[in-house]
Amino acid sequence: MVYRPAVGISLPPDNFNSLIGNLGQRVGWLRSHACPCVWNASPTPGRLATPGAAQRACKTCLGIGIYWDTPTLPFSVGMTFRSGHNFTPVEPGVMMHDWFGMLQSSEPSMTIPYWNPYLDPSDPQQSTDAWNYASVDDMFVPVDMLARYTAVLQVGGQEILPFQQNLQIAPSGAVTIWDGASQTVLPVSSYTVSGAQVTITGYPAGTGYMVEFQAAALFVAFRRAGAIPHSRPFGAGSVNEPRVFHVQALDFWTRQRGIQPTVNVGGSTLQMAVN
């Protein structure tokens, strides 16, 4: 016997939206824009310039070729890590890159509902705009999914932490240095935190120090499959089923090395996702 689904039957979007609205994960959405600096010159009238690398001096994309809007207020989505028969693991993990060092390897499936039935339709935390417009290269930051990171900084040099989303640094015990005289690790008793900048005083320029902190990862809609929203083929286009992305933590690409404007999300500081 061959099972044949009944014509016209669709997944119930209201129930699907209610499930995500009640049990989903909060994310902020950062809409992406292609930077015109990659088409910076057109030598022949009537012809488009040859696309190339982003301009390193560009003050908008900072040499990435893509820039992002400030994060939206968080809305509920479904996020799952599921195994599959592919060469890149979908569960969170780490891997070593020849150029970038240790990277996150994390590729969740993210489901954006058309709306959250538990909120007023005009509530700014509705997901409808993201459902309508989210696409490739957009970023999503799960503001409540914090992980512990460690970064090396340098006195008088790089003093900006590379991960800045919902950044949390303990008021004591988070900074250490290595003392060459005693050949031991020493805690730094006094350090100053200003946004994503951590500074220590009383040490010569060039001194390296380690900082432990918590932050939320950035997930980018950038994969061979699933970076474009997957619209479920049910209901003959007459119902607004939740849409699915497959996203990945491109931390080597999205690490931040400059002070960025912030917005307040749920009582915590969320940095703009620009490099």
N, C-alpha and C positions, 0 to 999 in steps of 0.2 A: 504494500500500500504506500502510495506517495502522498505526503501531507501537502495540501494546497491551502495557503492562508486565504481567508475570506476577503473579497475585494472591498475596499473602502474602510477597513479596520485600521486604526492608527494607534500609536502609543498615546495614552491620555496625557496631554501636556500639562494640564492643571495639577494632576497628581505628581508628575515629575517635578514641576516647578515648586510645589509645596514641599516635597522631600528635600530638595536642595536648599530652599529657604529656611527650613527647620534644622537641617543637620549639616549644611555645607560649610565650606571654609571661606573666610573673608580674604579677598584680594583687592588690591588697587590696580587699576588699569592705566598704562602709559601708552598713549597713542603715538605711533612712529610716523616720521616724515622723512622722505628722501631729500638729502641736502643737494641743492643745485651746484655746490662747489665741485662735484664730480664732473659736471659739464661746464667747466669754468670758461672755456673759450671756444668760439666757432670761427675758424679762420676763413671759411668759404661762405659767402652770403647764400642763403637758401638751403644750407645743409646744417644738420645738427652736428655738434661737436662729438668727437669720439669719446665715449665714456672712459674714465680712467680712475685712478686712485683719488680718494678724497684729499683735499688740500690740508696739509698739516697745520697751516696757519689759520685755518677757518675757526672763527670764534663762536660759531653756532654749533657745529657738530664736533669740533675739537679733533678733526682728523679721522673720524669714524665713517662718515658718509651718511649717517642716519642720526637724527636728533628726535627727542621725545618730549611730549607735553608733560606738565606736572601730573602726578598721580591723581586719579579720581578718589573720591571717598570710597572706602571698601564696600564691596557688595558680595553676596554669597554665590559661590560656585561649587561644583562638585570636583574634587581632585582625588585621583586614585593612581597608585603605582601598581602596575600589573605586569606580569612576566609575559614574554613573547619570544618568538623564534627570530630574533634579530641579533646582530653582532654588538649592539650597544645596549647595556643593561638599562632598564627603565627605573629600577629601584635606586634610591640615593646611594652613591658610592664615590670613590676617588680613583683617579688614574694619573699616570705620569705622562707629561708631554715633553718632547725634546726641547722646546723653546720656552714654554710657559711654566714648567714645573708641575706641581700637583694641581689637578683640576677636579672640580666636582663632576660626577657623572650621574645625572638625574633627569629623567624624562617622564614626567607625569602626564596623564590624560586629564584635561580640564574641560568641564562641561558648564557652559554659560546659559542660564535660563533666560527666557524672554522677559520675565518679570518675577518679582517676589510677592506672592499673594499676602504675605504677612505685613507688608508695608503699603502705605498709601501710594497710588500710581504716580504722584508727583514728587515722592520722596527722592532726594538727591542720591540716595544709596540704592536706587533701583538699577538693575543691570541692563535695561533695555538699550541704552546707547551702545554699550559694549557688544550686545547681541547683534545689533544692526551693523556696526562699523569695525569691530576688531578684525585684524587681518595679519598677514605676514610681517615680521619684524617688530610687532608690538610686544611690550613687556607686561608681565604680571608679577606682582609681589605679594605673596601670602603674608600679611602683616603679623599674624600670630604664630607662624611656623619659624621660631627662632632656633639657630644652631650656634655652637661655640666655634669661634675662629681664633687663629693666632696670626699676627702680622709683625714683621720686623720694620722698625722705623729708625731714623737716624737724626741725631742732634744737629740742627742747622741745615738739614737736608730734607729728606722725605718724612714729613710728620703727619701726613694725612692717611687715615685708614682706608683700605681699598674697598671694604664693604660698608655701606652707610645706611641701608634700609632698616628702620626701627632699631637703630644702634643703641646698645646698652653696655656700659662699662662700669665695673664695680668701683666704688670710691676708694678702695684700698686693695692691695694685693694683686692688681691686674698687670703691673709693669715690673719687669725684671731686667737686669743687665748681667753680663759676664765680667767678673773681675779677674784680670790677667795676673795680678800680683798673688792673689790667694788661690787662683785656679778654681774658683767656685762661682755659683750663681747667687746674686744678691738681689733682694727686693728693693724697688725704688719707693721710698717712703712718701715722697711728695711728687705728684704729677698733676697737670692741669688738663682738663678736657673741655674743649670748646667746639661743639658740633662733632665733626669727624676728625678734628685735630687733637692729638695728644702730645704734650710737650713736657720735658723734664728740665730741671735747672741744676746748675752746679756741676755739669759734666762738659768736657771739652767737645768742640765741634767734631763731628764724625763718629761720635760714640753711638754704637748700635744698641737698641733696646727692643725687647719683645713686649707686645701688648696682647692680652687675652680679652675677648669681648664677645658679645652675642649680637647677632643681626639676622635679618631675613634675607633669603636668597632671591635673586632675580631669575625669573623664567621667561625665556624668549620664544616667540612663535617662529621657530627657525629649524625645520627638520625636512628631511627628504620626503616624508609623508606626514601629513597632518598639520602643517603650518598654516594652511588655508582652512577657514572654518568648514567643518564637515556638517552639512545640512542633512539631517536624516531623511531618507527617501520614503516618508510615510505621509498619509493624509492628502495626497495629490496636491500638495502646496497650499492647502486650505487651513492648516493649523501651524502655530508657531512653536514647533518642537525646540527644546534646548539644543544648542550647537556645541560641537566638540572641537577642541584643538589638542594637538600633541605638542608639548612645549619642552624646552630643555634649559638647564642651568649653564649658560655660556659665560661662566665667571671670568675666564681669561679675557673675554672680549668686553665685558661690562664692568670690570673692576674700575673703581673711581679713584682718581688721584688729584682731585682739586675740590675746593670748597664749593658746594652747590647750594642754590636756594632750597628752602625746605617748606613743607606744608604740614599742618597738624592733622594726623589721622588717628582717630580713636584715642586721643590723649597722649600719643607718642609722636616723635619727630620722624618723618619719612622723607628721605632725600630724593631729589630728582635723579632719574637714572640716565646720566650722561657721563661720558668718560672724561 
